[in-house]
Amino acid sequence: MATVDTSHAGAPADLVELGRIVSAYGVRGWVKVQPHSSDAQVLLAAKTWWLKAPVPPGSTGVLPSAFAAQVLACRPQGATVVAELSVVPDRDRAEAMKGHTVWVPRADFPAADDDEYYWVDLIGCQLFGELDGQPALIGEVIDVVDNGAHALLRVARATAGADGALVPMQNEKGRAIEVLVPFVAAHVHTVDIASRRLDSNWPAEF
């Protein structure tokens, strides 16, 4: 999930991108959204979506601002979500909305159940594994992906510098070294969102 600079837009500072409008739906001006996650509960629960127009190819100017749209009706439709929005009065306008990304403030997310976590909260956490039976830093979570069976943490390998800052690890070609770690209780046994730390039994060296 991405974040957006809203300093000039009057939009909430904690917007999280949750999906993209892919087409119009029906003849009354509804839009169809492809969620970025298989769990679309936040989109379905939100009363207001913030929309952002796609960036024109080759654009180097000011990026489009996010603007608010009241969600008048919303429901799942297969793997997508369809919605009636206050800013989309008819099908022509719905067609013109194709490519707009959909954002919701993190503060508006429903409370997660026990032992459940929003993917956006995992991104930026440091993942620790085990080395010789002791906790050891693996790196920083930079994304969470769904492989169909469970979530995978995409982790950028890193070491801790003298000042405590993370130092990214690179291969011989200067590219970031990454590893995928299953986000399941059998491996990730402790999640501390407040401390931005995840502890696991994953080998810190492999």
Steps between C-alpha positions, in 0.01 A plus 500: 500500500620854421469834669430837341623853568186688605665814636350711220171316463319558828466122528581294811870439548455128565344392170566143390451384142260204496400453138450635150189574294512268201172574323143623519241257634143486376311786339445723805852628549645250746874429490686170531809491721776240504622483862873465561427242771279194495335639814292802396328562834647850538372609159159357578481667842628847409242777457743723312756405237778732393570473128811591309521532121761292316827676425526583126788316327817705501356754744761700692271769641283513811339165575118480523352567842272265686132600516218364715206293379212394721419131469122481446492123455761228483511121472733218398475374144709186459863597561418869455297766679229707330384834637278799443689823570378855555742639240391260225149590376483279189670229298699745287658645814556148634688409182714811543598387849688196369854495636427711809647351815288463814631606842363482854646660816671246725304650791175383334601133485274275713677353802677176409407180680740344747803348326406677176692790351460740212775457245571872495595480869757227431684700236799677656529255788836337569496123476721299734584136453731257674878456481665242727187500713501877551284777344669656199390769256389379158387834356205730440158404368448696176184329376248226576376272222237230485598163355146363525562289809636768733679834507871532428721769647729649238807594700798711391806348667687745721747532784491750785751785478690646793227763545226238488389593148446220253769442236353326192680189378582473131622228269809515280302695239398767750139384518304474821485153650146393584339198661140381530392379844159334558289712733362207697507425872728202441777742400409853615418449865505857638358817341560833674355770276568775756871415503502429123649156567419145390673196651522169324685169492613564142876449452677835496768360269416293191 
